Amino acid sequence: MGDGPGDEREFTAADVRRTAMDLLARREHARHELAGKLRSRGMPADLIESTLDDLGRENLLSDARFAEAFVASRIGRGQGPVRIRMELEQRRVASGVIEEALGNAAPDWGDLAAEARRKRFGRKPPGDFRERARQARFLQYRGFAAEHISRALGGDD
């Protein structure tokens, strides 16, 4: 079944562009992430790279725009800057782009950490060391830095 002629699909530049545009229509993607999705569909690397270069020049593909949307989404989920930065780095977004997106969002990370703590544990501050440590681990997992966690646990409601 896999040995006959025509079993291997030959992709054209138009096929790669159409697929990339379909993916971008659903949501923003980082360049590396989009390239991976196109490769997983069996599209050739040379066509992928040239298509992504074209989309970048046309401002249809932008790591900066992706990072801004990603940061806004993660802030809405109550995640902190450490985790957001790590996830963007995993998607191979340049560090300068990450820092700019985090800087442009500029939430009060301490307030965001306090809100995440309140949603999970209620308004009452932690009563003892064990509970304080448990809540601190939760906030650390969420991606907040030590100063944000300290502020969130300080009882400054």
JOMOFEN-V814181 format. One record per pair of residues at least 12 apart in sequence whose ideal C-beta (glycine too) atoms are under 6 Angstrom apart, sorted by the first residue. I is the first residue (numbers start at 1). J is the second residue. Records with the same first field share a line. If there is no record, write none. Layout:
BEGIN
I: J ; J
END
This chain:
BEGIN
11: 43
13: 47
16: 43 ; 47 ; 48 ; 51
17: 51
20: 51
23: 37
28: 65 ; 66 ; 69
30: 63 ; 66 ; 91 ; 93
31: 52 ; 63
32: 92
33: 91
35: 48
63: 93 ; 97
64: 97
67: 88 ; 93 ; 97 ; 98 ; 101
68: 101
71: 84 ; 101 ; 102 ; 105
75: 105 ; 107
78: 116
79: 142 ; 143
80: 142 ; 143 ; 144
81: 102 ; 109
82: 143 ; 145
83: 143
85: 98
109: 148
110: 148 ; 151
113: 139 ; 144 ; 148 ; 152
114: 152
116: 142
117: 135 ; 152
121: 135
123: 157
125: 155
132: 153
136: 149
139: 152
END
